[in-house]
Amino acid sequence: MTSDTSLRPISPMRARMIEDMTMRGFKEDTRRDYVRHVRAFAAFIGRSPDTATAEDLRLFQLHQTQSGIQPPSINSAVSALRFFFTVTLDRPDLARRLTVVPYPRRIPAVLSVEEVTLLLRAATAPKYKAAFATAYGAGLRASEVVALKVGDIDSKRMLLRVERGKGGKDRYAMLSPQLLELLRVWWREGRRRSLLLRGGWLFPGPPVLPRRPRCRPSRGDQEARLATYAAAQLRHAFARTRCRYSCDPNTSRSRDILPANT
């Protein structure tokens, strides 16, 4: 029998930390991760984290390193603890004792135009073809693709409106003629099947590109992870292709980068 953790009372200190993060516009995932890191630190020292010393922080980071925790996870804990001690407790002297672990950042493998063509051709359903083409042709993140609405398509100015993208910011993305045609094919098919409503979601129903599949995926969730990974790869490919075109003085910046016959 499981208990609902949301109903458990929280300490005033944790409540204050959550309030501090909320005031600064931290997203829910960030707030949850920060609280988790501070809770792990408190469990390590065996007492309330507001009684921590510089030696406690040193031993905690040493424990993380010896336990085989990877540098990105250690640095995430550093960010959480720095916020906790600097903002919530107003003890910046302790926050300065935390050490960020350097690690090599590898350039991700980027799909070539030929590989993008094969991927887009493999998506035979109009909905999936339009979604993947949007990720590549407009350079959108998976979360931005699934959040698009029919009204976000501006065919007169050839733009896509992206609401609350990364950092909660709105922006406009390019809309090429070929991408517009793929979206229209899906729009006609969706209207025929009574899936699209005026002003409704552009890709309704089960998320075509889920934001965060479950940690222990079923077969369907494994396919969702693959779709999300493919969308990220398409965005990387978009960036490289646009950079190549923008650096070419003989190429227009408004050029349609979608492969032909997709």
Backbone bond lengths (Angstrom), bond angles and torsions (degrees), N, CA, C in turn:
res aa  C-N    CA-C-N  psi(-1)  N-CA   C-N-CA  omega(-1)  CA-C   N-CA-C  phi
1 M - - - 1.470 - - 1.518 109.04 -
2 T 1.317 116.23 128.56 1.455 121.21 -177.04 1.505 110.28 -100.08
3 S 1.305 115.04 151.94 1.463 121.05 178.25 1.506 109.53 -109.72
4 D 1.305 116.76 150.64 1.454 121.90 179.84 1.523 108.89 -84.75
5 T 1.356 115.95 109.22 1.465 119.83 -177.30 1.518 111.82 -65.79
6 S 1.356 117.05 -21.70 1.450 119.16 -179.32 1.519 111.86 -68.89
7 L 1.373 117.19 -18.40 1.449 121.25 -179.26 1.519 112.43 -91.68
8 R 1.329 117.70 -8.83 1.453 120.88 -179.94 1.521 109.86 -72.88
9 P 1.330 117.83 138.63 1.464 119.31 178.05 1.524 110.51 -67.85
10 I 1.313 116.40 145.88 1.459 120.44 178.95 1.524 108.55 -113.93
11 S 1.320 114.89 155.00 1.457 119.83 -177.50 1.524 110.33 -71.71
12 P 1.330 117.31 156.01 1.470 119.73 177.23 1.525 112.71 -58.37
13 M 1.343 116.58 -33.78 1.457 119.80 -179.23 1.523 111.09 -67.42
14 R 1.344 116.82 -42.66 1.461 119.69 178.19 1.526 110.21 -67.45
15 A 1.323 116.28 -38.89 1.462 119.47 177.87 1.525 110.58 -61.06
16 R 1.326 116.87 -39.97 1.460 120.15 178.97 1.522 110.78 -65.71
17 M 1.325 116.41 -40.78 1.461 119.65 179.02 1.525 110.40 -62.44
18 I 1.323 116.66 -43.18 1.465 120.17 178.47 1.522 110.41 -63.06
19 E 1.326 117.03 -39.87 1.461 120.46 176.93 1.527 111.12 -63.06
20 D 1.339 116.35 -41.93 1.471 120.27 178.76 1.525 111.23 -60.98
21 M 1.332 116.23 -40.72 1.460 119.65 179.36 1.523 111.32 -71.01
22 T 1.326 116.64 -38.76 1.464 120.64 -179.99 1.520 110.74 -63.65
23 M 1.335 117.25 -42.25 1.459 121.11 179.19 1.523 111.76 -60.27
24 R 1.327 116.44 -30.03 1.459 120.89 -177.64 1.520 112.83 -93.39
25 G 1.336 116.31 6.37 1.457 120.18 174.36 1.510 114.93 76.90
26 F 1.342 118.35 23.66 1.456 120.43 178.20 1.530 109.34 -66.44
27 K 1.300 116.18 140.67 1.457 120.44 177.67 1.527 110.58 -72.48
28 E 1.330 115.23 162.56 1.461 120.41 -176.76 1.519 111.52 -59.25
29 D 1.340 117.25 -42.57 1.464 119.93 179.70 1.524 111.24 -61.12
30 T 1.327 116.46 -41.15 1.463 120.15 179.58 1.518 110.94 -65.92
31 R 1.329 116.92 -43.26 1.465 119.92 179.31 1.525 110.75 -61.80
32 R 1.335 116.29 -42.66 1.458 119.90 -179.97 1.525 110.89 -64.60
33 D 1.332 117.93 -41.60 1.462 120.72 -179.83 1.530 111.17 -66.36
34 Y 1.315 117.75 -41.49 1.464 120.67 -179.80 1.529 110.93 -63.10
35 V 1.327 116.17 -44.40 1.467 119.66 178.80 1.527 109.79 -63.04
36 R 1.321 117.10 -39.58 1.471 120.86 -179.51 1.536 110.61 -62.88
37 H 1.328 117.07 -42.19 1.468 120.22 -179.47 1.525 111.23 -66.49
38 V 1.329 117.53 -41.83 1.462 119.96 179.22 1.527 109.99 -66.63
39 R 1.324 116.73 -36.95 1.467 119.91 177.86 1.525 110.74 -65.41
40 A 1.329 117.34 -38.67 1.470 120.58 178.06 1.525 110.69 -65.43
41 F 1.318 116.55 -38.21 1.467 119.90 177.99 1.525 110.56 -65.58
42 A 1.334 116.96 -42.66 1.465 120.62 178.98 1.522 111.04 -62.78
43 A 1.353 116.29 -38.83 1.460 119.83 178.62 1.527 110.88 -65.86
44 F 1.334 116.63 -34.17 1.465 119.92 -179.32 1.520 111.09 -68.51
45 I 1.330 118.17 -44.42 1.463 119.51 -177.03 1.533 111.44 -83.32
46 G 1.334 117.20 -14.74 1.451 120.45 175.13 1.512 115.36 76.20
47 R 1.330 117.26 21.14 1.462 120.68 177.46 1.537 108.81 -159.03
48 S 1.300 116.36 -179.13 1.463 120.52 -177.83 1.531 110.47 -61.70
49 P 1.338 118.19 136.45 1.472 119.90 -176.41 1.524 113.48 -67.12
50 D 1.342 118.36 -18.45 1.467 118.71 179.45 1.525 112.04 -73.95
51 T 1.345 117.18 -5.73 1.469 120.92 176.44 1.530 111.50 -101.69
52 A 1.336 116.72 8.53 1.463 120.79 -175.14 1.521 111.72 -66.85
53 T 1.318 114.47 153.29 1.463 121.92 176.56 1.521 109.08 -117.23
54 A 1.313 116.07 170.42 1.460 120.62 177.63 1.523 111.20 -60.46
55 E 1.331 116.64 -36.23 1.461 120.43 178.55 1.525 110.90 -66.22
56 D 1.338 117.87 -35.94 1.467 120.95 176.49 1.523 110.56 -60.17
57 L 1.316 116.52 -43.24 1.461 120.23 -179.98 1.523 111.15 -65.82
58 R 1.325 116.51 -40.51 1.470 119.68 179.23 1.518 111.00 -63.34
59 L 1.343 116.33 -44.95 1.462 120.01 179.94 1.523 111.69 -66.97
60 F 1.324 116.93 -33.41 1.464 120.01 179.02 1.522 110.74 -66.37
61 Q 1.321 116.98 -44.18 1.469 119.21 178.81 1.524 111.11 -68.55
62 L 1.326 117.09 -34.91 1.454 120.06 175.55 1.524 110.44 -64.26
63 H 1.319 117.06 -41.00 1.465 121.90 177.18 1.527 110.91 -61.80
64 Q 1.310 117.00 -42.54 1.463 120.13 178.80 1.527 110.85 -61.37
65 T 1.312 116.31 -44.61 1.470 120.39 -178.72 1.522 110.97 -64.65
66 Q 1.335 116.85 -46.27 1.464 120.60 -179.02 1.523 112.21 -68.38
67 S 1.315 117.63 -23.49 1.470 121.44 179.04 1.518 112.21 -81.82
68 G 1.324 116.96 -3.07 1.459 120.10 178.19 1.513 114.54 83.97
69 I 1.323 117.74 14.91 1.468 120.28 177.61 1.527 108.63 -69.20
70 Q 1.311 116.45 135.66 1.455 121.60 -174.47 1.531 110.98 -74.69
71 P 1.341 116.94 151.54 1.470 121.02 -178.33 1.525 115.18 -52.08
72 P 1.329 120.79 -41.22 1.477 118.18 178.99 1.520 112.82 -59.85
73 S 1.343 117.06 -37.79 1.462 119.94 178.64 1.529 111.08 -70.41
74 I 1.332 115.96 -38.53 1.468 119.30 177.23 1.528 110.23 -62.89
75 N 1.321 116.51 -43.85 1.465 120.32 -179.14 1.522 111.74 -67.16
76 S 1.317 116.48 -31.23 1.464 119.37 175.20 1.522 110.42 -65.12
77 A 1.334 116.10 -40.37 1.464 120.00 176.23 1.520 111.18 -65.56
78 V 1.328 116.87 -36.74 1.466 120.59 177.49 1.533 110.49 -60.77
79 S 1.324 116.76 -44.25 1.467 120.40 179.70 1.525 110.82 -61.70
80 A 1.350 115.97 -42.61 1.463 119.71 -179.48 1.526 111.29 -65.26
81 L 1.329 116.67 -45.91 1.461 119.94 -177.82 1.527 111.36 -69.54
82 R 1.327 116.56 -35.34 1.471 118.61 176.58 1.528 110.64 -62.71
83 F 1.309 116.53 -41.24 1.455 119.37 177.95 1.527 110.25 -64.51
84 F 1.317 115.71 -44.53 1.462 120.40 -177.23 1.532 111.32 -60.61
85 F 1.341 116.24 -48.11 1.459 119.07 -176.44 1.531 112.44 -77.03
86 T 1.326 117.60 -34.26 1.465 119.89 -177.19 1.521 112.45 -78.99
87 V 1.342 116.30 -46.00 1.462 120.25 -173.36 1.527 111.67 -92.34
88 T 1.337 116.17 -55.51 1.464 119.39 -173.13 1.525 112.07 -71.63
89 L 1.332 116.74 -44.14 1.468 119.77 -177.63 1.523 113.54 -96.62
90 D 1.332 117.46 -11.68 1.473 121.60 -177.34 1.531 110.69 55.34
91 R 1.349 114.83 48.43 1.463 121.34 177.30 1.530 109.54 -127.75
92 P 1.319 117.26 66.65 1.470 120.24 -177.18 1.515 113.34 -62.94
93 D 1.335 117.24 -20.35 1.465 119.95 179.15 1.519 110.78 -61.77
94 L 1.350 117.40 -36.54 1.462 119.93 177.91 1.518 111.55 -75.17
95 A 1.334 116.73 -37.25 1.460 120.20 -178.88 1.524 111.15 -60.42
96 R 1.334 117.08 -32.48 1.467 120.25 -179.69 1.520 112.50 -69.07
97 R 1.316 117.93 -15.73 1.474 120.91 179.76 1.528 112.65 -80.45
98 L 1.326 117.22 -12.96 1.461 120.88 -179.20 1.524 110.58 -78.75
99 T 1.317 115.40 140.20 1.466 121.29 -174.62 1.518 110.73 -114.49
100 V 1.324 115.54 127.45 1.464 120.90 173.51 1.520 108.96 -81.17
101 V 1.322 116.47 133.05 1.467 121.76 -177.06 1.528 109.46 -92.55
102 P 1.327 118.18 118.79 1.474 119.27 177.53 1.523 110.70 -73.28
103 Y 1.301 115.89 148.77 1.466 120.49 176.36 1.523 108.71 -154.84
104 P 1.331 117.06 151.98 1.470 119.93 -177.73 1.526 111.60 -68.22
105 R 1.310 116.33 135.37 1.459 121.79 177.20 1.520 108.40 -105.65
106 R 1.304 114.91 115.82 1.458 120.11 -176.04 1.530 110.74 -89.51
107 I 1.310 115.00 142.92 1.461 120.16 176.47 1.527 108.06 -73.05
108 P 1.331 118.31 128.38 1.467 119.47 -178.82 1.527 111.56 -68.23
109 A 1.321 115.11 148.76 1.455 120.21 175.03 1.525 108.44 -66.63
110 V 1.318 116.42 132.77 1.469 121.73 -175.91 1.520 109.10 -113.39
111 L 1.318 115.50 134.45 1.460 120.72 179.78 1.527 110.58 -67.10
112 S 1.314 115.94 141.30 1.460 120.70 173.69 1.525 109.40 -79.06
113 V 1.311 116.68 169.83 1.464 120.51 178.45 1.528 110.35 -61.11
114 E 1.331 116.08 -37.49 1.468 119.47 179.69 1.534 110.76 -65.63
115 E 1.342 116.76 -40.99 1.469 120.29 178.98 1.530 111.48 -67.18
116 V 1.333 116.19 -38.12 1.461 119.69 175.98 1.523 110.33 -61.78
117 T 1.326 115.69 -40.76 1.464 120.06 179.19 1.524 110.91 -60.56
118 L 1.332 117.02 -45.11 1.466 120.73 179.19 1.524 111.18 -62.55
119 L 1.342 116.72 -40.75 1.465 120.60 -179.05 1.521 111.16 -65.36
120 L 1.325 117.14 -44.25 1.459 120.43 -179.35 1.524 111.52 -68.16
121 R 1.316 116.63 -35.65 1.466 119.28 178.70 1.524 111.29 -70.43
122 A 1.347 116.81 -27.54 1.471 119.78 179.69 1.524 111.52 -70.14
123 A 1.328 116.77 -23.08 1.465 120.57 177.56 1.520 108.66 -85.58
124 T 1.308 116.02 96.43 1.477 120.13 -173.86 1.524 112.20 -84.06
125 A 1.331 119.23 -30.89 1.468 121.32 -179.16 1.524 109.58 -71.02
126 P 1.323 118.75 136.95 1.474 121.15 -178.36 1.523 113.50 -55.87
127 K 1.340 117.27 -37.28 1.466 120.48 -178.20 1.522 110.67 -64.05
128 Y 1.330 117.57 -48.23 1.459 120.97 -177.35 1.522 111.07 -71.27
129 K 1.329 116.36 -38.40 1.459 119.15 178.50 1.527 110.09 -62.24
130 A 1.340 116.75 -42.55 1.463 120.35 -179.71 1.531 110.87 -67.13
131 A 1.343 117.14 -38.78 1.468 120.44 -178.59 1.530 110.93 -67.01
132 F 1.337 117.31 -47.28 1.463 119.89 178.99 1.520 111.01 -65.98
133 A 1.338 117.26 -39.01 1.461 120.48 178.74 1.523 111.05 -64.10
134 T 1.328 117.18 -33.34 1.467 120.72 177.70 1.518 110.72 -68.25
135 A 1.339 116.82 -40.93 1.462 120.23 178.84 1.528 110.53 -61.28
136 Y 1.323 116.72 -38.72 1.467 120.25 -178.01 1.529 111.84 -86.59
137 G 1.330 116.62 -48.59 1.464 120.15 -174.16 1.514 113.58 -69.10
138 A 1.352 117.99 -28.11 1.462 120.89 -179.67 1.525 112.39 -113.13
139 G 1.335 117.31 -5.71 1.460 120.60 178.18 1.510 113.70 69.71
140 L 1.335 117.64 37.15 1.462 120.95 -177.94 1.522 111.54 -92.91
141 R 1.321 115.32 151.07 1.460 121.58 172.66 1.523 109.41 -74.79
142 A 1.353 116.70 162.17 1.458 120.48 -179.67 1.526 110.59 -59.01
143 S 1.344 116.60 -42.98 1.466 119.79 -179.69 1.521 111.71 -64.60
144 E 1.329 117.50 -29.89 1.459 120.88 179.33 1.519 111.81 -77.21
145 V 1.335 116.04 -33.59 1.466 119.46 177.98 1.522 110.46 -64.80
146 V 1.340 117.38 -48.19 1.465 120.23 -176.05 1.523 111.69 -70.76
147 A 1.335 118.10 -16.14 1.466 120.91 -179.43 1.519 112.68 -92.35
148 L 1.325 118.18 -2.34 1.463 120.73 -178.75 1.523 111.39 -67.32
149 K 1.321 115.36 144.65 1.455 122.18 174.58 1.517 108.92 -115.42
150 V 1.328 115.45 161.09 1.459 119.90 -179.15 1.522 110.10 -58.18
151 G 1.326 116.70 -38.72 1.455 120.28 -178.66 1.511 114.62 -71.13
152 D 1.335 117.99 -7.85 1.464 120.81 178.68 1.524 112.38 -78.96
153 I 1.324 117.34 -9.05 1.464 121.10 -179.88 1.526 108.65 -87.82
154 D 1.313 116.40 115.98 1.466 122.58 178.36 1.524 108.00 -108.62
155 S 1.337 115.97 90.22 1.463 120.30 -175.49 1.527 112.23 -74.47
156 K 1.334 118.11 -18.34 1.460 119.92 178.97 1.522 110.87 -74.47
157 R 1.310 116.55 -45.05 1.468 120.51 179.13 1.528 112.17 -95.09
158 M 1.332 116.97 -1.17 1.472 123.04 179.89 1.529 110.96 55.98
159 L 1.359 113.88 56.76 1.460 120.93 179.86 1.527 110.17 -136.90
160 L 1.330 115.14 153.81 1.462 122.67 171.05 1.520 107.66 -112.74
161 R 1.324 116.12 127.94 1.464 120.00 176.99 1.525 109.20 -87.50
162 V 1.330 116.12 124.79 1.465 122.56 178.59 1.519 107.68 -109.48
163 E 1.318 116.37 114.36 1.463 120.71 -179.64 1.527 110.69 -96.82
164 R 1.321 115.14 134.62 1.460 121.96 175.92 1.531 111.46 51.22
165 G 1.321 114.84 57.86 1.460 120.33 175.14 1.521 110.10 -77.14
166 K 1.323 116.85 -150.29 1.455 120.25 -178.73 1.526 109.72 -60.50
167 G 1.317 116.07 132.35 1.452 120.36 -177.40 1.512 113.75 77.17
168 G 1.348 116.88 10.69 1.456 120.48 180.00 1.511 113.98 71.29
169 K 1.339 117.63 19.16 1.465 121.20 -175.99 1.534 110.76 -98.98
170 D 1.328 115.33 144.20 1.458 121.77 173.63 1.521 108.91 -88.32
171 R 1.330 115.45 149.86 1.458 119.35 176.51 1.524 108.86 -159.01
172 Y 1.322 116.04 173.14 1.455 122.10 174.39 1.524 109.16 -113.59
173 A 1.325 116.05 142.11 1.457 121.96 176.97 1.529 109.02 -118.36
174 M 1.311 115.66 156.54 1.458 120.66 -178.92 1.524 111.05 -66.93
175 L 1.326 115.48 146.02 1.458 122.38 176.64 1.515 107.69 -128.56
176 S 1.332 116.15 106.74 1.457 120.42 -177.21 1.527 110.15 -83.71
177 P 1.330 117.71 159.04 1.473 120.32 178.66 1.523 113.19 -57.34
178 Q 1.337 117.71 -40.13 1.458 119.93 -178.55 1.524 111.61 -68.53
179 L 1.331 116.69 -39.18 1.463 119.69 176.65 1.524 110.43 -66.38
180 L 1.322 116.60 -39.70 1.465 119.96 178.03 1.519 110.83 -60.03
181 E 1.316 117.25 -39.42 1.462 120.20 179.65 1.527 111.28 -67.19
182 L 1.343 117.74 -40.00 1.466 120.53 176.84 1.532 111.01 -63.63
183 L 1.324 116.29 -39.81 1.471 119.72 178.09 1.522 110.83 -66.60
184 R 1.327 117.14 -35.57 1.456 120.36 177.78 1.525 111.62 -68.43
185 V 1.331 116.63 -37.02 1.472 120.13 176.39 1.527 109.49 -60.68
186 W 1.355 115.73 -46.03 1.457 118.73 178.59 1.527 111.30 -66.90
187 W 1.329 117.82 -37.15 1.471 121.06 -179.56 1.532 110.36 -62.76
188 R 1.338 116.18 -43.13 1.469 119.10 179.17 1.528 110.64 -65.32
189 E 1.337 116.50 -40.92 1.459 119.94 179.55 1.529 110.49 -67.47
190 G 1.335 116.89 -42.32 1.451 120.51 178.81 1.519 112.39 -64.52
191 R 1.319 117.30 -39.01 1.460 120.24 177.74 1.527 110.95 -67.62
192 R 1.319 115.89 -37.98 1.461 119.36 179.29 1.517 110.90 -63.07
193 R 1.337 116.78 -35.92 1.464 121.69 -179.82 1.531 112.49 -91.97
194 S 1.339 116.71 8.11 1.469 122.89 178.30 1.530 111.57 58.75
195 L 1.329 116.46 37.44 1.461 121.50 179.47 1.523 112.53 -97.63
196 L 1.337 116.29 -27.60 1.454 120.66 -176.90 1.515 110.39 -105.06
197 L 1.316 115.41 132.78 1.458 122.09 176.92 1.524 109.03 -110.53
198 R 1.316 116.18 153.13 1.459 120.31 179.07 1.536 109.34 -61.32
199 G 1.306 115.97 122.12 1.453 120.84 -177.92 1.514 114.36 78.50
200 G 1.353 117.41 4.32 1.456 120.86 -178.60 1.517 112.51 -88.02
201 W 1.351 114.86 -169.48 1.465 120.01 -179.39 1.520 110.30 -66.95
202 L 1.336 115.33 144.07 1.463 119.87 178.35 1.521 110.96 -74.86
203 F 1.328 116.57 -33.14 1.466 121.27 178.67 1.524 109.04 -124.92
204 P 1.337 118.16 74.82 1.469 120.99 -176.32 1.518 112.07 -75.90
205 G 1.341 115.12 176.01 1.457 120.65 178.74 1.516 111.15 86.42
206 P 1.341 117.96 -161.50 1.473 121.20 177.41 1.516 109.96 -55.74
207 P 1.341 118.30 134.57 1.462 120.79 -175.66 1.518 111.94 -54.57
208 V 1.331 116.15 123.88 1.461 119.65 178.39 1.528 110.30 -72.02
209 L 1.337 116.69 -30.49 1.463 122.17 176.25 1.526 107.37 -131.45
210 P 1.346 118.35 84.26 1.467 121.03 -174.19 1.519 111.92 -58.71
211 R 1.356 114.52 148.21 1.459 119.82 179.79 1.522 111.07 -72.23
212 R 1.362 117.57 -44.28 1.460 120.16 -174.62 1.524 109.17 -152.18
213 P 1.340 118.15 92.12 1.465 119.50 177.02 1.514 111.40 -61.86
214 R 1.330 117.38 161.05 1.459 121.89 -177.81 1.529 111.52 -64.56
215 C 1.355 114.77 156.73 1.470 119.56 -176.11 1.528 111.19 -66.06
216 R 1.338 117.90 -34.69 1.454 120.96 177.32 1.526 108.07 -112.76
217 P 1.321 116.12 86.55 1.460 118.83 -169.11 1.520 113.13 -75.57
218 S 1.329 114.70 145.18 1.452 120.68 166.88 1.521 107.49 -78.23
219 R 1.318 116.11 -175.21 1.461 118.25 179.61 1.526 110.36 -62.72
220 G 1.339 115.88 -39.36 1.458 119.11 178.16 1.515 111.61 -64.55
221 D 1.342 117.34 -38.18 1.453 120.52 178.63 1.522 111.22 -70.56
222 Q 1.319 117.35 -32.11 1.464 119.71 175.60 1.522 109.99 -63.50
223 E 1.326 116.58 -39.17 1.462 119.72 175.57 1.523 110.57 -65.88
224 A 1.336 115.87 -35.08 1.466 119.90 178.07 1.524 110.46 -65.69
225 R 1.343 116.60 -42.01 1.464 119.93 176.92 1.534 110.06 -60.43
226 L 1.318 116.36 -42.21 1.454 120.25 -179.97 1.528 110.57 -62.85
227 A 1.334 116.25 -40.99 1.462 120.10 179.29 1.521 111.02 -64.59
228 T 1.333 116.91 -42.84 1.459 120.69 179.33 1.525 110.55 -65.24
229 Y 1.347 116.78 -41.08 1.467 120.69 178.16 1.527 110.10 -63.35
230 A 1.340 116.27 -41.34 1.459 119.87 179.47 1.519 110.59 -62.80
231 A 1.346 117.08 -39.72 1.455 120.25 178.85 1.523 111.35 -62.83
232 A 1.337 116.74 -40.66 1.464 120.30 177.83 1.519 110.97 -64.43
233 Q 1.325 117.14 -40.42 1.455 120.87 177.81 1.526 111.00 -63.78
234 L 1.336 116.52 -38.33 1.464 120.13 178.97 1.521 110.52 -65.63
235 R 1.329 116.80 -37.08 1.472 119.37 178.22 1.525 110.87 -65.89
236 H 1.344 117.46 -41.53 1.470 120.44 176.24 1.534 110.08 -61.37
237 A 1.324 115.97 -42.44 1.460 119.96 179.58 1.523 110.88 -63.89
238 F 1.329 116.88 -37.92 1.467 121.01 176.95 1.521 110.32 -59.24
239 A 1.340 116.51 -46.16 1.461 120.32 -177.43 1.523 110.92 -62.24
240 R 1.327 116.89 -43.06 1.463 119.16 -178.77 1.514 111.07 -67.65
241 T 1.333 116.79 -41.48 1.452 120.55 -178.91 1.524 110.69 -65.63
242 R 1.327 117.56 -43.32 1.454 120.38 179.09 1.520 111.00 -64.57
243 C 1.330 116.76 -37.92 1.464 119.82 178.41 1.521 110.06 -63.26
244 R 1.312 116.54 -41.80 1.465 119.77 -179.73 1.510 111.16 -64.20
245 Y 1.344 116.24 -42.55 1.456 119.64 -179.44 1.529 111.63 -69.82
246 S 1.336 117.03 -40.32 1.471 119.76 -176.78 1.519 111.01 -70.33
247 C 1.335 117.36 -25.39 1.463 120.51 178.96 1.520 112.10 -83.81
248 D 1.325 117.13 -9.41 1.458 121.81 -179.59 1.530 108.40 -92.34
249 P 1.341 118.86 114.02 1.464 120.19 -177.46 1.517 113.26 -65.14
250 N 1.334 117.26 -17.97 1.460 120.57 -179.42 1.521 112.53 -92.93
251 T 1.339 117.18 5.99 1.457 121.24 -175.83 1.513 110.03 -117.30
252 S 1.312 116.78 134.20 1.464 121.29 177.99 1.519 109.70 -76.73
253 R 1.346 116.74 143.45 1.460 121.03 179.83 1.522 111.20 -70.35
254 S 1.327 117.14 -18.11 1.456 120.54 -178.50 1.520 112.42 -91.90
255 R 1.324 116.46 10.31 1.454 119.68 -176.67 1.525 111.86 -63.34
256 D 1.320 115.72 143.42 1.457 121.56 177.99 1.525 107.97 -75.58
257 I 1.340 117.25 117.28 1.473 120.32 -176.22 1.518 111.74 -92.55
258 L 1.340 119.31 -5.52 1.452 119.85 177.78 1.521 109.66 -67.17
259 P 1.349 117.04 137.75 1.458 119.32 176.93 1.518 110.77 -62.35
260 A 1.297 116.83 148.74 1.461 120.77 178.24 1.523 110.74 -68.87
261 N 1.317 116.08 152.46 1.472 123.20 176.23 1.526 113.03 58.12
262 T 1.338 116.73 42.26 1.460 119.53 176.87 1.511 110.28 -93.26
